[in-house]
Amino acid sequence: LTSLPRSSRIAAKKAKQDTAPSSLPAPPRGASASLKGGLVKLASTAAEYLGDAARSGWAVTSLTRADDGSYTARITSAGGERTVTAKTVVVAAPSGPASSILAPLAPAAQRLSEVTSPPVFAVTLSYPSSALDPARPCSAGGELEGFGVLVPRSESLNSLGFQFISSMFPDRRPAGEEVLLSYFGGAQNPGAAEMAEEEVVRLVHADAKQMLLTPDAPEPKVLSVRKWDKAIPQYNVGHSQLMEEVRGALPAGLLLTGSYAGGGV
């Protein structure tokens, strides 16, 4: 939940007035872009810029609307219970918590609990460049080339796909190595949520060998294994109608966004 008290609106207005440095590079059209240090820099820089107006670790327990159209969020934090009042509230919580927060104001928002987000592992592995199979079209010149691959279920592999991190972001590539990010699990493999990390890495490595690597490729360096219990919201049949119904029921000044609501980073 994000509210817009006066201090935040002033900060936002100042940010809008500031011009971006002309030295910022423009990424090529169609290319992937990120921030140095990862996307966490987006949140940390915003928090640094807003100073005391930024809050984290606050849990919203209820949201009410007064006769004058203003909203009051009741919040628990390490400092105890408190309230925040604002004319506009942006709810960017996952669909389950958003449903609980919004339903008292708009009963149609209970339908947000119907949005499913199956678990997914994000597994980042590193291999020596010599392990790439030169016969594969994505390993031109002995290095990975391109964005990555999606794996259809008909291929009978376990991974949902691979992103070629060393190709997308060369500055993150260790010399002489290729970095792969695999996604594992998803709506068609719900049992993956109960698997041990070591087993997930073993299966991802097997998929990488079948798709990208030589048969004698060594075991990878495991750079990261992260399980997202509620990862990718599913845009099932009727999802757009569900979102139109919920948004149409929200009172003025109450906005809903998120990866299940048409956007994400």
C-alpha positions as CSV (number, residue, x, y, z in Angstrom):
1,L,0.0,0.0,0.0
2,T,1.3,3.4,-0.9
3,S,-0.3,6.6,0.3
4,L,0.4,10.1,-0.8
5,P,0.6,12.5,2.2
6,R,1.6,16.1,1.6
7,S,5.3,15.5,2.2
8,S,5.4,12.8,-0.5
9,R,3.5,15.0,-3.0
10,I,6.0,17.8,-2.4
11,A,8.9,15.4,-3.0
12,A,7.2,14.0,-6.2
13,K,6.6,17.5,-7.5
14,K,10.3,18.4,-6.9
15,A,11.4,15.2,-8.6
16,K,9.2,16.1,-11.6
17,Q,10.9,19.5,-11.8
18,D,14.4,18.0,-11.7
19,T,15.8,17.2,-15.1
20,A,17.7,14.0,-15.8
21,P,21.4,14.3,-16.5
22,S,22.1,14.4,-20.2
23,S,24.9,11.9,-19.6
24,L,22.5,9.0,-18.9
25,P,22.8,6.5,-21.7
26,A,19.8,5.6,-23.8
27,P,19.5,1.8,-24.2
28,P,19.2,0.5,-27.8
29,R,15.7,0.0,-29.0
30,G,14.5,-3.5,-28.1
31,A,17.4,-4.1,-25.7
32,S,17.0,-5.1,-22.1
33,A,17.9,-2.5,-19.5
34,S,18.6,-2.5,-15.8
35,L,20.3,-0.4,-13.1
36,K,23.8,-0.8,-11.9
37,G,23.4,-2.8,-8.7
38,G,20.1,-4.3,-9.8
39,L,16.5,-3.1,-9.6
40,V,16.8,-2.9,-5.9
41,K,18.5,0.5,-6.6
42,L,15.1,1.8,-7.8
43,A,13.6,1.4,-4.3
44,S,16.7,2.3,-2.3
45,T,17.3,5.5,-4.3
46,A,13.6,6.5,-4.0
47,A,13.8,6.0,-0.3
48,E,17.0,8.0,0.0
49,Y,15.5,10.8,-2.0
50,L,12.2,10.9,0.0
51,G,14.0,10.7,3.3
52,D,11.6,10.7,6.3
53,A,8.6,10.6,3.9
54,A,9.5,7.0,2.9
55,R,8.4,4.2,5.2
56,S,9.1,0.4,5.1
57,G,8.2,-2.5,7.3
58,W,4.7,-1.1,7.8
59,A,1.7,-3.5,7.6
60,V,-1.7,-2.1,6.7
61,T,-4.4,-3.7,8.8
62,S,-7.4,-1.6,7.5
63,L,-8.4,1.2,5.1
64,T,-11.4,3.4,5.6
65,R,-13.0,6.3,3.7
66,A,-14.4,9.4,5.3
67,D,-17.4,11.4,4.1
68,D,-15.1,14.0,2.7
69,G,-13.5,11.4,0.4
70,S,-10.2,11.1,2.3
71,Y,-8.7,7.7,3.3
72,T,-7.3,6.6,6.6
73,A,-4.9,3.6,6.7
74,R,-4.4,1.8,10.0
75,I,-0.9,0.5,10.2
76,T,1.2,-1.6,12.5
77,S,5.0,-1.1,12.7
78,A,7.9,-1.7,15.0
79,G,6.9,1.6,16.6
80,G,3.4,0.4,17.3
81,E,0.1,1.1,15.7
82,R,-0.5,4.4,13.9
83,T,-2.7,5.9,11.2
84,V,-2.0,7.7,7.9
85,T,-4.6,9.9,6.2
86,A,-4.4,10.9,2.5
87,K,-6.7,12.0,-0.3
88,T,-5.2,9.4,-2.7
89,V,-4.1,5.9,-2.0
90,V,-2.2,3.6,-4.4
91,V,-2.5,-0.1,-3.6
92,A,0.4,-2.0,-5.0
93,A,0.2,-5.1,-2.8
94,P,-0.1,-8.7,-4.1
95,S,-3.6,-9.8,-5.1
96,G,-4.3,-11.6,-1.8
97,P,-3.5,-8.8,0.6
98,A,-5.0,-6.3,-1.8
99,S,-8.3,-8.2,-1.7
100,S,-8.4,-8.0,2.1
101,I,-7.5,-4.3,2.2
102,L,-10.0,-3.2,-0.5
103,A,-13.0,-5.5,0.1
104,P,-14.5,-3.4,2.9
105,L,-14.6,-0.4,0.5
106,A,-15.5,-2.3,-2.7
107,P,-16.9,-5.9,-2.2
108,A,-16.0,-6.7,-5.8
109,A,-12.3,-6.6,-4.7
110,Q,-12.8,-9.9,-3.0
111,R,-12.4,-11.4,-6.5
112,L,-8.7,-10.5,-6.4
113,S,-8.3,-13.6,-4.3
114,E,-9.1,-15.6,-7.4
115,V,-5.9,-14.6,-9.1
116,T,-3.4,-17.4,-8.7
117,S,0.4,-16.9,-8.5
118,P,2.2,-20.3,-8.6
119,P,5.6,-20.7,-7.0
120,V,8.7,-20.3,-9.1
121,F,12.4,-20.8,-8.5
122,A,14.9,-18.4,-10.0
123,V,18.2,-20.2,-10.4
124,T,21.4,-18.4,-11.5
125,L,24.3,-20.6,-12.7
126,S,27.7,-19.9,-14.1
127,Y,29.6,-22.1,-16.6
128,P,33.0,-21.7,-18.3
129,S,32.5,-20.4,-21.8
130,S,34.3,-23.6,-23.0
131,A,31.2,-25.6,-21.8
132,L,29.0,-24.0,-24.5
133,D,28.1,-26.4,-27.4
134,P,29.4,-24.6,-30.5
135,A,26.7,-26.3,-32.6
136,R,23.9,-24.3,-30.8
137,P,22.9,-21.2,-32.7
138,C,22.7,-19.1,-29.5
139,S,26.4,-19.7,-28.7
140,A,27.9,-17.7,-31.6
141,G,31.6,-17.0,-31.3
142,G,32.0,-19.1,-28.2
143,E,29.7,-16.8,-26.1
144,L,26.0,-16.7,-25.4
145,E,24.1,-14.4,-27.7
146,G,20.6,-13.1,-27.4
147,F,18.0,-12.7,-24.7
148,G,17.4,-16.4,-23.9
149,V,15.0,-19.2,-24.6
150,L,11.5,-20.2,-23.5
151,V,10.9,-24.0,-23.2
152,P,7.5,-25.3,-24.4
153,R,6.1,-28.2,-22.3
154,S,6.3,-30.4,-25.4
155,E,10.0,-30.5,-24.9
156,S,9.6,-32.5,-21.7
157,L,12.2,-30.4,-19.9
158,N,11.8,-29.1,-16.3
159,S,12.9,-25.5,-16.8
160,L,10.4,-22.9,-17.9
161,G,13.2,-21.1,-19.8
162,F,16.7,-19.5,-19.6
163,Q,17.8,-15.9,-19.7
164,F,21.3,-15.3,-21.0
165,I,22.5,-12.8,-18.3
166,S,26.0,-12.7,-19.7
167,S,24.6,-11.6,-23.0
168,M,21.9,-9.2,-21.7
169,F,24.2,-7.5,-19.2
170,P,27.9,-8.0,-20.2
171,D,29.1,-6.0,-17.3
172,R,27.8,-8.7,-14.9
173,R,29.7,-11.4,-16.8
174,P,32.8,-12.9,-15.1
175,A,35.7,-13.1,-17.5
176,G,35.6,-16.4,-19.4
177,E,32.2,-17.5,-17.9
178,E,28.6,-17.6,-19.1
179,V,25.8,-16.8,-16.7
180,L,22.3,-18.4,-17.1
181,L,19.2,-17.5,-15.1
182,S,16.6,-20.4,-15.2
183,Y,13.0,-20.2,-14.1
184,F,11.7,-23.5,-12.6
185,G,8.2,-24.4,-11.4
186,G,5.1,-22.5,-12.5
187,A,1.5,-23.3,-12.9
188,Q,2.1,-26.7,-14.6
189,N,4.6,-27.9,-12.0
190,P,3.1,-27.0,-8.6
191,G,5.0,-29.8,-6.9
192,A,8.2,-27.9,-7.5
193,A,7.4,-25.8,-4.4
194,E,8.3,-28.8,-2.2
195,M,11.6,-29.6,-3.8
196,A,14.9,-29.1,-2.2
197,E,17.2,-26.4,-3.7
198,E,19.9,-29.1,-4.5
199,E,17.4,-31.1,-6.6
200,V,16.2,-28.0,-8.5
201,V,19.8,-27.1,-9.3
202,R,20.4,-30.7,-10.5
203,L,17.4,-30.6,-12.9
204,V,18.2,-27.1,-14.2
205,H,21.8,-28.2,-14.9
206,A,20.5,-31.3,-16.8
207,D,18.3,-29.0,-18.9
208,A,21.2,-26.7,-19.6
209,K,23.3,-29.6,-20.8
210,Q,20.5,-30.8,-23.1
211,M,19.9,-27.4,-24.6
212,L,23.0,-25.3,-24.5
213,L,26.1,-27.2,-23.2
214,T,28.5,-29.9,-24.3
215,P,27.8,-33.4,-22.9
216,D,30.9,-33.2,-20.7
217,A,30.1,-29.7,-19.3
218,P,31.2,-29.4,-15.6
219,E,29.0,-28.8,-12.7
220,P,28.0,-25.1,-12.5
221,K,28.9,-22.5,-10.0
222,V,25.6,-21.8,-8.2
223,L,25.3,-18.1,-7.9
224,S,21.8,-17.8,-6.5
225,V,18.7,-19.9,-5.8
226,R,15.6,-18.0,-4.8
227,K,12.1,-19.4,-4.4
228,W,9.2,-17.0,-4.9
229,D,6.2,-18.7,-3.3
230,K,3.7,-16.5,-5.2
231,A,5.7,-15.6,-8.3
232,I,3.9,-15.0,-11.6
233,P,0.2,-14.0,-11.6
234,Q,-1.7,-16.0,-14.1
235,Y,-3.8,-14.1,-16.7
236,N,-6.3,-16.8,-17.1
237,V,-9.4,-16.6,-19.3
238,G,-11.6,-13.8,-17.9
239,H,-8.7,-12.0,-16.1
240,S,-9.2,-8.7,-17.9
241,Q,-12.9,-8.7,-17.1
242,L,-12.1,-9.4,-13.4
243,M,-9.8,-6.4,-13.3
244,E,-12.3,-4.2,-15.0
245,E,-14.9,-5.2,-12.5
246,V,-12.7,-4.5,-9.5
247,R,-11.4,-1.2,-10.8
248,G,-14.8,-0.1,-11.7
249,A,-16.0,-0.6,-8.1
250,L,-13.2,1.3,-6.5
251,P,-14.2,4.7,-5.1
252,A,-12.5,7.9,-6.3
253,G,-9.0,8.4,-5.1
254,L,-8.3,4.7,-4.7
255,L,-5.9,3.2,-7.3
256,L,-4.8,-0.4,-7.9
257,T,-1.7,-1.5,-9.6
258,G,0.7,-4.5,-9.6
259,S,1.9,-7.4,-11.7
260,Y,-1.5,-8.9,-11.8
261,A,-3.1,-5.5,-12.8
262,G,-1.3,-5.0,-16.1
263,G,2.3,-4.0,-15.2
264,G,5.4,-4.9,-13.3
265,V,9.2,-4.4,-13.2
